[in-house]
């Protein structure tokens, strides 16, 4: 389920893998190569919906309501 942090919608690596029909390893490779910008939140990596949309060349749709994470729950070292 997508999350909203700091007003941005974030997809998990698993969600991107399912959305694009590629392996998690390939998603991590795209993040490592800079094709998509990854954001670490704790031990998990996420990619913004805007970055996924830009990579794909069209706007993705979210099937479920994203989980909203409030600003006071975001660690100071996270830059979104």
C-alpha positions as CSV (number, residue, x, y, z in Angstrom):
1,X,0.0,0.0,0.0
2,X,1.4,3.4,-1.0
3,X,2.3,5.9,1.7
4,X,2.1,9.6,1.8
5,X,5.0,11.3,3.5
6,X,5.5,15.0,3.4
7,X,2.8,15.4,0.8
8,X,4.4,12.9,-1.6
9,X,3.1,9.5,-2.5
10,X,5.7,6.8,-2.1
11,X,5.6,3.3,-3.6
12,X,7.5,0.4,-2.0
13,X,9.9,-1.7,-4.1
14,X,7.4,-4.5,-4.1
15,X,4.6,-2.2,-5.4
16,X,6.8,-0.9,-8.2
17,X,7.8,-4.5,-9.1
18,X,4.1,-5.5,-9.3
19,X,3.1,-2.3,-11.1
20,X,5.8,-2.6,-13.8
21,X,6.0,-6.4,-14.0
22,X,9.7,-6.6,-13.2
23,X,11.7,-8.2,-10.4
24,X,12.5,-6.4,-7.2
25,X,16.2,-6.8,-8.2
26,X,15.6,-4.8,-11.3
27,X,13.8,-2.0,-9.4
28,X,16.8,-1.8,-7.0
29,X,19.1,-1.7,-10.0
30,X,17.1,1.2,-11.5
31,X,17.4,3.1,-8.2
32,X,21.1,2.3,-8.0
33,X,21.6,3.5,-11.6
34,X,19.6,6.7,-10.9
35,X,16.8,5.8,-13.3
36,X,14.4,6.3,-10.3
37,X,15.2,8.1,-7.1
38,X,15.0,5.9,-4.0
39,X,14.2,7.3,-0.6
40,X,15.1,5.3,2.5
41,X,12.6,5.3,5.3
42,X,14.0,3.3,8.1
43,X,15.2,0.0,6.5
44,X,12.8,0.2,3.6
45,X,13.3,1.9,0.2
46,X,10.6,3.8,-1.5
47,X,10.3,5.6,-4.8
48,X,8.0,8.7,-5.3
49,X,5.0,8.3,-7.5
50,X,6.3,11.3,-9.5
51,X,9.6,9.4,-10.3
52,X,7.7,6.3,-11.3
53,X,5.4,8.3,-13.5
54,X,8.3,10.1,-15.1
55,X,10.1,6.8,-15.8
56,X,7.1,5.2,-17.3
57,X,6.0,8.3,-19.2
58,X,2.4,8.2,-17.9
59,X,0.5,8.7,-14.7
60,X,0.1,5.6,-12.5
61,X,-3.1,5.0,-10.6
62,X,-3.3,3.9,-7.0
63,X,-5.9,1.1,-6.3
64,X,-6.1,1.8,-2.6
65,X,-6.1,4.9,-0.4
66,X,-2.4,5.5,0.6
67,X,-1.4,5.5,4.2
68,X,-0.7,9.0,5.5
69,X,2.4,9.4,7.6
70,X,2.4,12.7,9.6
71,X,5.4,15.0,9.6
72,X,6.2,14.4,13.3
73,X,6.6,10.7,12.4
74,X,9.3,11.4,9.8
75,X,12.9,11.1,11.0
76,X,14.9,14.3,10.5
77,X,17.5,12.5,8.2
78,X,14.9,11.7,5.5
79,X,14.9,14.0,2.5
80,X,11.9,13.6,0.3
